[in-house]
Amino acid sequence: MDISRKLGILVFFGVPAIVGGGIVYALFGNSYPAVFIYEFLLLLTAGVFVSK
């Protein structure tokens, strides 16, 4: 996999990180730990796709 494809995957996961982080923050009663867990899981998923 070339570098441009890896960067594209990271950008693809960046949008849900920003938008989804706000949604998770609002749904879980203004809870930052819930947002950190969501971001961590998203980061792990992106890492799996980039490492292939």
PyMOL Python script that loads the backbone (N, CA, C, O; Angstrom):
from pymol import cmd

cmd.read_pdbstr("""\
ATOM      1  N   MET A   1       0.860  -1.164   0.000  1.00  0.00           N
ATOM      2  CA  MET A   1       0.000   0.000   0.000  1.00  0.00           C
ATOM      3  C   MET A   1       0.911   1.234   0.000  1.00  0.00           C
ATOM      4  O   MET A   1       1.838   1.335   0.804  1.00  0.00           O
ATOM      5  N   ASP A   2       0.634   2.158  -0.905  1.00  0.00           N
ATOM      6  CA  ASP A   2       1.481   3.346  -1.001  1.00  0.00           C
ATOM      7  C   ASP A   2       1.087   4.393   0.044  1.00  0.00           C
ATOM      8  O   ASP A   2       0.040   4.292   0.684  1.00  0.00           O
ATOM      9  N   ILE A   3       1.940   5.389   0.199  1.00  0.00           N
ATOM     10  CA  ILE A   3       1.776   6.384   1.258  1.00  0.00           C
ATOM     11  C   ILE A   3       0.520   7.235   1.063  1.00  0.00           C
ATOM     12  O   ILE A   3      -0.117   7.621   2.043  1.00  0.00           O
ATOM     13  N   SER A   4       0.159   7.528  -0.174  1.00  0.00           N
ATOM     14  CA  SER A   4      -1.034   8.348  -0.395  1.00  0.00           C
ATOM     15  C   SER A   4      -2.304   7.609   0.023  1.00  0.00           C
ATOM     16  O   SER A   4      -3.252   8.220   0.516  1.00  0.00           O
ATOM     17  N   ARG A   5      -2.316   6.312  -0.175  1.00  0.00           N
ATOM     18  CA  ARG A   5      -3.486   5.531   0.259  1.00  0.00           C
ATOM     19  C   ARG A   5      -3.567   5.474   1.785  1.00  0.00           C
ATOM     20  O   ARG A   5      -4.657   5.561   2.350  1.00  0.00           O
ATOM     21  N   LYS A   6      -2.432   5.330   2.445  1.00  0.00           N
ATOM     22  CA  LYS A   6      -2.413   5.318   3.910  1.00  0.00           C
ATOM     23  C   LYS A   6      -2.882   6.656   4.470  1.00  0.00           C
ATOM     24  O   LYS A   6      -3.640   6.687   5.439  1.00  0.00           O
ATOM     25  N   LEU A   7      -2.448   7.742   3.883  1.00  0.00           N
ATOM     26  CA  LEU A   7      -2.892   9.064   4.335  1.00  0.00           C
ATOM     27  C   LEU A   7      -4.380   9.254   4.083  1.00  0.00           C
ATOM     28  O   LEU A   7      -5.070   9.876   4.891  1.00  0.00           O
ATOM     29  N   GLY A   8      -4.880   8.731   2.979  1.00  0.00           N
ATOM     30  CA  GLY A   8      -6.310   8.806   2.692  1.00  0.00           C
ATOM     31  C   GLY A   8      -7.139   8.056   3.719  1.00  0.00           C
ATOM     32  O   GLY A   8      -8.211   8.513   4.115  1.00  0.00           O
ATOM     33  N   ILE A   9      -6.643   6.908   4.150  1.00  0.00           N
ATOM     34  CA  ILE A   9      -7.350   6.144   5.181  1.00  0.00           C
ATOM     35  C   ILE A   9      -7.369   6.921   6.486  1.00  0.00           C
ATOM     36  O   ILE A   9      -8.391   6.943   7.172  1.00  0.00           O
ATOM     37  N   LEU A  10      -6.268   7.554   6.843  1.00  0.00           N
ATOM     38  CA  LEU A  10      -6.223   8.337   8.084  1.00  0.00           C
ATOM     39  C   LEU A  10      -7.162   9.535   8.020  1.00  0.00           C
ATOM     40  O   LEU A  10      -7.790   9.877   9.021  1.00  0.00           O
ATOM     41  N   VAL A  11      -7.267  10.175   6.860  1.00  0.00           N
ATOM     42  CA  VAL A  11      -8.219  11.280   6.706  1.00  0.00           C
ATOM     43  C   VAL A  11      -9.645  10.753   6.806  1.00  0.00           C
ATOM     44  O   VAL A  11     -10.511  11.383   7.414  1.00  0.00           O
ATOM     45  N   PHE A  12      -9.877   9.592   6.203  1.00  0.00           N
ATOM     46  CA  PHE A  12     -11.206   8.978   6.255  1.00  0.00           C
ATOM     47  C   PHE A  12     -11.630   8.701   7.703  1.00  0.00           C
ATOM     48  O   PHE A  12     -12.808   8.835   8.032  1.00  0.00           O
ATOM     49  N   PHE A  13     -10.701   8.322   8.558  1.00  0.00           N
ATOM     50  CA  PHE A  13     -11.010   8.078   9.962  1.00  0.00           C
ATOM     51  C   PHE A  13     -10.946   9.354  10.786  1.00  0.00           C
ATOM     52  O   PHE A  13     -11.399   9.359  11.931  1.00  0.00           O
ATOM     53  N   GLY A  14     -10.403  10.427  10.249  1.00  0.00           N
ATOM     54  CA  GLY A  14     -10.325  11.688  10.980  1.00  0.00           C
ATOM     55  C   GLY A  14     -11.673  12.373  11.108  1.00  0.00           C
ATOM     56  O   GLY A  14     -11.963  12.993  12.131  1.00  0.00           O
ATOM     57  N   VAL A  15     -12.488  12.268  10.087  1.00  0.00           N
ATOM     58  CA  VAL A  15     -13.809  12.909  10.120  1.00  0.00           C
ATOM     59  C   VAL A  15     -14.701  12.285  11.198  1.00  0.00           C
ATOM     60  O   VAL A  15     -15.315  13.026  11.967  1.00  0.00           O
ATOM     61  N   PRO A  16     -14.799  10.948  11.286  1.00  0.00           N
ATOM     62  CA  PRO A  16     -15.600  10.384  12.382  1.00  0.00           C
ATOM     63  C   PRO A  16     -15.018  10.694  13.759  1.00  0.00           C
ATOM     64  O   PRO A  16     -15.752  10.744  14.746  1.00  0.00           O
ATOM     65  N   ALA A  17     -13.712  10.899  13.828  1.00  0.00           N
ATOM     66  CA  ALA A  17     -13.109  11.235  15.117  1.00  0.00           C
ATOM     67  C   ALA A  17     -13.604  12.586  15.604  1.00  0.00           C
ATOM     68  O   ALA A  17     -13.885  12.754  16.791  1.00  0.00           O
ATOM     69  N   ILE A  18     -13.713  13.546  14.703  1.00  0.00           N
ATOM     70  CA  ILE A  18     -14.147  14.889  15.089  1.00  0.00           C
ATOM     71  C   ILE A  18     -15.652  14.925  15.324  1.00  0.00           C
ATOM     72  O   ILE A  18     -16.112  15.357  16.381  1.00  0.00           O
ATOM     73  N   VAL A  19     -16.401  14.477  14.353  1.00  0.00           N
ATOM     74  CA  VAL A  19     -17.864  14.527  14.455  1.00  0.00           C
ATOM     75  C   VAL A  19     -18.366  13.534  15.504  1.00  0.00           C
ATOM     76  O   VAL A  19     -19.190  13.880  16.351  1.00  0.00           O
ATOM     77  N   GLY A  20     -17.871  12.314  15.440  1.00  0.00           N
ATOM     78  CA  GLY A  20     -18.306  11.284  16.378  1.00  0.00           C
ATOM     79  C   GLY A  20     -17.915  11.591  17.808  1.00  0.00           C
ATOM     80  O   GLY A  20     -18.642  11.241  18.737  1.00  0.00           O
ATOM     81  N   GLY A  21     -16.771  12.244  18.000  1.00  0.00           N
ATOM     82  CA  GLY A  21     -16.369  12.626  19.347  1.00  0.00           C
ATOM     83  C   GLY A  21     -17.372  13.569  19.988  1.00  0.00           C
ATOM     84  O   GLY A  21     -17.682  13.443  21.172  1.00  0.00           O
ATOM     85  N   GLY A  22     -17.875  14.507  19.212  1.00  0.00           N
ATOM     86  CA  GLY A  22     -18.896  15.427  19.722  1.00  0.00           C
ATOM     87  C   GLY A  22     -20.204  14.726  20.017  1.00  0.00           C
ATOM     88  O   GLY A  22     -20.875  15.030  21.004  1.00  0.00           O
ATOM     89  N   ILE A  23     -20.566  13.782  19.156  1.00  0.00           N
ATOM     90  CA  ILE A  23     -21.807  13.043  19.375  1.00  0.00           C
ATOM     91  C   ILE A  23     -21.702  12.173  20.626  1.00  0.00           C
ATOM     92  O   ILE A  23     -22.629  12.132  21.435  1.00  0.00           O
ATOM     93  N   VAL A  24     -20.580  11.481  20.785  1.00  0.00           N
ATOM     94  CA  VAL A  24     -20.381  10.639  21.969  1.00  0.00           C
ATOM     95  C   VAL A  24     -20.372  11.498  23.235  1.00  0.00           C
ATOM     96  O   VAL A  24     -20.932  11.108  24.260  1.00  0.00           O
ATOM     97  N   TYR A  25     -19.740  12.652  23.159  1.00  0.00           N
ATOM     98  CA  TYR A  25     -19.697  13.569  24.306  1.00  0.00           C
ATOM     99  C   TYR A  25     -21.110  13.991  24.720  1.00  0.00           C
ATOM    100  O   TYR A  25     -21.420  14.050  25.910  1.00  0.00           O
ATOM    101  N   ALA A  26     -21.942  14.277  23.760  1.00  0.00           N
ATOM    102  CA  ALA A  26     -23.313  14.703  24.064  1.00  0.00           C
ATOM    103  C   ALA A  26     -24.180  13.537  24.545  1.00  0.00           C
ATOM    104  O   ALA A  26     -24.985  13.706  25.461  1.00  0.00           O
ATOM    105  N   LEU A  27     -24.025  12.364  23.940  1.00  0.00           N
ATOM    106  CA  LEU A  27     -24.869  11.229  24.306  1.00  0.00           C
ATOM    107  C   LEU A  27     -24.571  10.678  25.703  1.00  0.00           C
ATOM    108  O   LEU A  27     -25.475  10.209  26.394  1.00  0.00           O
ATOM    109  N   PHE A  28     -23.313  10.737  26.111  1.00  0.00           N
ATOM    110  CA  PHE A  28     -22.930  10.163  27.393  1.00  0.00           C
ATOM    111  C   PHE A  28     -22.869  11.204  28.500  1.00  0.00           C
ATOM    112  O   PHE A  28     -22.123  11.034  29.465  1.00  0.00           O
ATOM    113  N   GLY A  29     -23.630  12.263  28.378  1.00  0.00           N
ATOM    114  CA  GLY A  29     -23.759  13.238  29.451  1.00  0.00           C
ATOM    115  C   GLY A  29     -22.499  14.024  29.729  1.00  0.00           C
ATOM    116  O   GLY A  29     -22.077  14.141  30.880  1.00  0.00           O
ATOM    117  N   ASN A  30     -21.895  14.562  28.686  1.00  0.00           N
ATOM    118  CA  ASN A  30     -20.679  15.382  28.811  1.00  0.00           C
ATOM    119  C   ASN A  30     -19.563  14.627  29.521  1.00  0.00           C
ATOM    120  O   ASN A  30     -18.984  15.121  30.489  1.00  0.00           O
ATOM    121  N   SER A  31     -19.271  13.443  29.039  1.00  0.00           N
ATOM    122  CA  SER A  31     -18.287  12.560  29.651  1.00  0.00           C
ATOM    123  C   SER A  31     -17.057  12.437  28.754  1.00  0.00           C
ATOM    124  O   SER A  31     -17.121  11.864  27.667  1.00  0.00           O
ATOM    125  N   TYR A  32     -15.939  12.982  29.228  1.00  0.00           N
ATOM    126  CA  TYR A  32     -14.706  12.866  28.457  1.00  0.00           C
ATOM    127  C   TYR A  32     -14.142  11.449  28.418  1.00  0.00           C
ATOM    128  O   TYR A  32     -13.598  11.062  27.383  1.00  0.00           O
ATOM    129  N   PRO A  33     -14.238  10.651  29.483  1.00  0.00           N
ATOM    130  CA  PRO A  33     -13.738   9.272  29.368  1.00  0.00           C
ATOM    131  C   PRO A  33     -14.413   8.473  28.252  1.00  0.00           C
ATOM    132  O   PRO A  33     -13.761   7.660  27.598  1.00  0.00           O
ATOM    133  N   ALA A  34     -15.690   8.691  28.032  1.00  0.00           N
ATOM    134  CA  ALA A  34     -16.376   8.003  26.937  1.00  0.00           C
ATOM    135  C   ALA A  34     -15.796   8.433  25.586  1.00  0.00           C
ATOM    136  O   ALA A  34     -15.647   7.614  24.679  1.00  0.00           O
ATOM    137  N   VAL A  35     -15.473   9.712  25.463  1.00  0.00           N
ATOM    138  CA  VAL A  35     -14.880  10.208  24.214  1.00  0.00           C
ATOM    139  C   VAL A  35     -13.493   9.606  24.017  1.00  0.00           C
ATOM    140  O   VAL A  35     -13.139   9.234  22.898  1.00  0.00           O
ATOM    141  N   PHE A  36     -12.704   9.505  25.081  1.00  0.00           N
ATOM    142  CA  PHE A  36     -11.364   8.921  24.965  1.00  0.00           C
ATOM    143  C   PHE A  36     -11.435   7.452  24.552  1.00  0.00           C
ATOM    144  O   PHE A  36     -10.622   6.988  23.753  1.00  0.00           O
ATOM    145  N   ILE A  37     -12.400   6.731  25.093  1.00  0.00           N
ATOM    146  CA  ILE A  37     -12.568   5.331  24.705  1.00  0.00           C
ATOM    147  C   ILE A  37     -12.967   5.224  23.234  1.00  0.00           C
ATOM    148  O   ILE A  37     -12.436   4.386  22.506  1.00  0.00           O
ATOM    149  N   TYR A  38     -13.890   6.062  22.802  1.00  0.00           N
ATOM    150  CA  TYR A  38     -14.314   6.073  21.399  1.00  0.00           C
ATOM    151  C   TYR A  38     -13.133   6.400  20.479  1.00  0.00           C
ATOM    152  O   TYR A  38     -12.928   5.736  19.463  1.00  0.00           O
ATOM    153  N   GLU A  39     -12.362   7.425  20.842  1.00  0.00           N
ATOM    154  CA  GLU A  39     -11.215   7.825  20.015  1.00  0.00           C
ATOM    155  C   GLU A  39     -10.162   6.719  19.978  1.00  0.00           C
ATOM    156  O   GLU A  39      -9.559   6.472  18.934  1.00  0.00           O
ATOM    157  N   PHE A  40      -9.943   6.065  21.095  1.00  0.00           N
ATOM    158  CA  PHE A  40      -8.964   4.984  21.152  1.00  0.00           C
ATOM    159  C   PHE A  40      -9.371   3.822  20.252  1.00  0.00           C
ATOM    160  O   PHE A  40      -8.546   3.285  19.512  1.00  0.00           O
ATOM    161  N   LEU A  41     -10.640   3.437  20.315  1.00  0.00           N
ATOM    162  CA  LEU A  41     -11.122   2.354  19.453  1.00  0.00           C
ATOM    163  C   LEU A  41     -11.027   2.730  17.973  1.00  0.00           C
ATOM    164  O   LEU A  41     -10.689   1.895  17.135  1.00  0.00           O
ATOM    165  N   LEU A  42     -11.323   3.979  17.663  1.00  0.00           N
ATOM    166  CA  LEU A  42     -11.209   4.449  16.287  1.00  0.00           C
ATOM    167  C   LEU A  42      -9.746   4.448  15.837  1.00  0.00           C
ATOM    168  O   LEU A  42      -9.445   4.095  14.697  1.00  0.00           O
ATOM    169  N   LEU A  43      -8.851   4.838  16.722  1.00  0.00           N
ATOM    170  CA  LEU A  43      -7.421   4.832  16.413  1.00  0.00           C
ATOM    171  C   LEU A  43      -6.918   3.409  16.177  1.00  0.00           C
ATOM    172  O   LEU A  43      -6.128   3.178  15.262  1.00  0.00           O
ATOM    173  N   LEU A  44      -7.362   2.465  16.983  1.00  0.00           N
ATOM    174  CA  LEU A  44      -6.971   1.061  16.777  1.00  0.00           C
ATOM    175  C   LEU A  44      -7.470   0.553  15.432  1.00  0.00           C
ATOM    176  O   LEU A  44      -6.743  -0.137  14.718  1.00  0.00           O
ATOM    177  N   THR A  45      -8.697   0.888  15.087  1.00  0.00           N
ATOM    178  CA  THR A  45      -9.247   0.444  13.806  1.00  0.00           C
ATOM    179  C   THR A  45      -8.478   1.051  12.644  1.00  0.00           C
ATOM    180  O   THR A  45      -8.175   0.358  11.673  1.00  0.00           O
ATOM    181  N   ALA A  46      -8.162   2.330  12.733  1.00  0.00           N
ATOM    182  CA  ALA A  46      -7.384   2.973  11.672  1.00  0.00           C
ATOM    183  C   ALA A  46      -5.997   2.353  11.575  1.00  0.00           C
ATOM    184  O   ALA A  46      -5.475   2.165  10.476  1.00  0.00           O
ATOM    185  N   GLY A  47      -5.402   2.037  12.710  1.00  0.00           N
ATOM    186  CA  GLY A  47      -4.084   1.415  12.714  1.00  0.00           C
ATOM    187  C   GLY A  47      -4.082   0.067  12.040  1.00  0.00           C
ATOM    188  O   GLY A  47      -3.123  -0.288  11.355  1.00  0.00           O
ATOM    189  N   VAL A  48      -5.156  -0.694  12.230  1.00  0.00           N
ATOM    190  CA  VAL A  48      -5.263  -2.001  11.576  1.00  0.00           C
ATOM    191  C   VAL A  48      -5.316  -1.827  10.059  1.00  0.00           C
ATOM    192  O   VAL A  48      -4.653  -2.559   9.324  1.00  0.00           O
ATOM    193  N   PHE A  49      -6.102  -0.861   9.593  1.00  0.00           N
ATOM    194  CA  PHE A  49      -6.208  -0.643   8.151  1.00  0.00           C
ATOM    195  C   PHE A  49      -4.908  -0.123   7.552  1.00  0.00           C
ATOM    196  O   PHE A  49      -4.539  -0.515   6.446  1.00  0.00           O
ATOM    197  N   VAL A  50      -4.218   0.746   8.262  1.00  0.00           N
ATOM    198  CA  VAL A  50      -2.978   1.330   7.735  1.00  0.00           C
ATOM    199  C   VAL A  50      -1.852   0.302   7.744  1.00  0.00           C
ATOM    200  O   VAL A  50      -0.998   0.327   6.858  1.00  0.00           O
ATOM    201  N   SER A  51      -1.828  -0.601   8.724  1.00  0.00           N
ATOM    202  CA  SER A  51      -0.742  -1.561   8.825  1.00  0.00           C
ATOM    203  C   SER A  51      -0.802  -2.654   7.768  1.00  0.00           C
ATOM    204  O   SER A  51       0.184  -3.361   7.565  1.00  0.00           O
ATOM    205  N   LYS A  52      -1.925  -2.808   7.098  1.00  0.00           N
ATOM    206  CA  LYS A  52      -2.045  -3.843   6.064  1.00  0.00           C
ATOM    207  C   LYS A  52      -1.233  -3.515   4.844  1.00  0.00           C
ATOM    208  O   LYS A  52      -1.225  -4.284   3.883  1.00  0.00           O
TER     209      LYS A  52
END
""", "prot")
cmd.dss("prot")
cmd.show_as("cartoon", "prot")
cmd.util.cbc("prot")
cmd.orient("prot")
